[in-house]
Amino acid sequence: MQIDKVQMKKARTTYGLSAAAMNKICGFGVNTWRLYESGKAEPSKSNMRLLQYAVTPSGMYALLRICPQEIRKELGKKYTKANTIVLEIINLINKRGESVRAKIDEEYFKS
């Protein structure tokens, strides 16, 4: 699954995060997310895997869970807000059943 810049921006804004915050959560360099999102750089295979996680609620939840404590503290309310949004989306998916996963992914994360 390839991730495009529209999906990246939509996911990031849905989570209420800046490109800099996404860099920290994904463990990217300072401007990496912004460069990928703007189309000025192409992700490596390993970074593409991280992007695949970051643009889906369950993947982003996993990334937030393994985010180091110092990054969580640095992001503060942004981290808390993103975590809350991701959990709300996951709860909606669970409430409505697996069959709506594709529809929710399309609504939130597709161009």
C-alpha positions as CSV (number, residue, x, y, z in Angstrom):
1,M,0.0,0.0,0.0
2,Q,1.5,3.3,-1.1
3,I,0.7,6.4,0.9
4,D,0.3,9.7,-0.9
5,K,0.7,13.3,0.3
6,V,-3.1,13.8,0.5
7,Q,-3.5,10.9,2.8
8,M,-0.6,12.1,4.9
9,K,-2.0,15.6,5.3
10,K,-5.6,14.3,6.0
11,A,-4.4,11.9,8.7
12,R,-2.1,14.5,10.3
13,T,-4.8,17.1,10.4
14,T,-7.4,14.6,11.6
15,Y,-5.1,13.8,14.6
16,G,-4.6,17.5,15.2
17,L,-0.8,17.3,14.8
18,S,1.8,19.4,13.1
19,A,4.3,17.9,10.7
20,A,7.0,18.4,13.4
21,A,4.9,16.4,15.9
22,M,4.5,13.6,13.3
23,N,8.3,13.5,12.8
24,K,8.8,13.0,16.6
25,I,6.1,10.3,16.8
26,C,7.4,8.4,13.8
27,G,11.1,8.9,14.7
28,F,11.8,10.8,11.5
29,G,14.3,13.6,11.0
30,V,13.3,17.2,11.6
31,N,11.7,18.0,8.2
32,T,11.0,14.5,6.9
33,W,7.2,14.4,7.3
34,R,6.9,17.8,5.7
35,L,9.1,16.8,2.8
36,Y,7.1,13.6,2.2
37,E,3.8,15.4,2.6
38,S,4.8,18.2,0.1
39,G,6.1,15.6,-2.4
40,K,9.6,17.0,-2.3
41,A,11.0,13.7,-1.1
42,E,10.2,10.0,-1.5
43,P,10.1,7.8,1.6
44,S,12.4,4.8,1.9
45,K,10.8,1.4,2.1
46,S,11.2,1.4,5.9
47,N,9.7,4.9,6.2
48,M,6.9,3.9,3.9
49,R,6.0,1.2,6.4
50,L,5.9,3.7,9.2
51,L,3.7,6.0,7.1
52,Q,1.3,3.1,6.5
53,Y,0.9,2.8,10.2
54,A,0.6,6.5,10.8
55,V,-2.3,7.1,8.4
56,T,-4.5,4.4,9.9
57,P,-6.1,4.7,13.4
58,S,-4.9,1.3,14.7
59,G,-1.4,2.0,13.4
60,M,-1.3,5.5,14.8
61,Y,-2.5,4.0,18.1
62,A,0.5,1.6,18.1
63,L,2.9,4.5,17.3
64,L,1.5,6.6,20.1
65,R,1.8,3.7,22.6
66,I,5.5,3.1,21.8
67,C,6.4,6.9,21.7
68,P,9.1,7.6,24.3
69,Q,8.0,9.4,27.5
70,E,10.2,12.4,26.7
71,I,8.4,12.9,23.4
72,R,5.0,12.5,25.0
73,K,6.0,15.2,27.6
74,E,7.4,17.5,24.8
75,L,4.2,17.2,22.8
76,G,2.0,17.6,25.9
77,K,-1.6,18.4,25.0
78,K,-1.0,17.6,21.3
79,Y,-0.1,14.1,22.3
80,T,-3.2,13.7,24.5
81,K,-5.5,15.2,21.9
82,A,-4.1,12.9,19.1
83,N,-4.5,9.8,21.4
84,T,-8.1,10.8,22.2
85,I,-9.0,11.2,18.5
86,V,-7.4,7.9,17.6
87,L,-9.2,6.1,20.3
88,E,-12.5,7.7,19.3
89,I,-12.1,6.5,15.7
90,I,-11.1,3.0,16.9
91,N,-14.1,2.9,19.2
92,L,-16.4,3.9,16.4
93,I,-14.9,1.1,14.2
94,N,-15.4,-1.4,17.0
95,K,-18.9,-0.2,17.8
96,R,-20.1,-0.5,14.2
97,G,-18.2,-3.7,13.4
98,E,-15.3,-4.6,11.1
99,S,-17.4,-4.0,8.0
100,V,-17.2,-0.2,8.4
101,R,-13.4,-0.1,8.7
102,A,-13.0,0.5,5.0
103,K,-15.6,3.2,5.0
104,I,-14.0,5.0,8.0
105,D,-10.6,4.7,6.5
106,E,-12.0,6.2,3.2
107,E,-13.8,9.0,5.0
108,Y,-10.9,10.0,7.2
109,F,-7.8,9.1,5.2
110,K,-8.3,8.8,1.5
111,S,-8.1,11.7,-1.0
